[in-house]
Amino acid sequence: MKIQANASGTRSIEVSKEHLETLHKYSLLSGLIDSNGIVDEQVLDKLKLNIRSLLDSVGTSDKALLDLCFDVIYHKDMKALGLHNLILLYADTKFDVPTEEANV
């Protein structure tokens, strides 16, 4: 899947299902946007700081998290519009949620 990274549509970023699952696993987009609902460069900076903090706590052992950083979040074309489109793609994605089997 590709997200548009700039307004003219000349730049895009490839986002895989694994990237979206990593965002979901660590709840990286939860509480990211203020009540005004605007995604700007400050929101992108906030996400980057949250990820740096997460990397400090979990280390570099999670390859999926590192791939998300290198391929998407710290991509040279990632700007506020790209993050906005990533959030929209994430919101449209259905994640498999394990259900507890009833002990009968």
C-alpha positions, 0 to 999 in steps of 0.5 A: 500500500502506498500513502501520498507524502506531498500535496502534488502527489509526486512523492509516496511512501510504501506501507506494509501490513506489518508496518500497520500491525507494528503501529497497532501493537505499540498503539503509536497513534493513540492520543497523538492528535490534539483535540483540534484534529490537525496533523502538522509537523508538531504531531509528526515530531511528537510521534518521532519522540514517542518512538525514540522513547519506546526504542530506549525502553525496548531496545533495538531487538524488535525488527518490526519496530525498526523497519517501521522507523526506517521505512515509514516514520523516518522516511525522507519524504515523511511530512505532516500530509504523509502522517495524515494519510498514514493515520487514515490508512491505519483507521481503515485497516482491520486487525485480527484481535484474538478472542478468548475461547470459552471454557465449556 
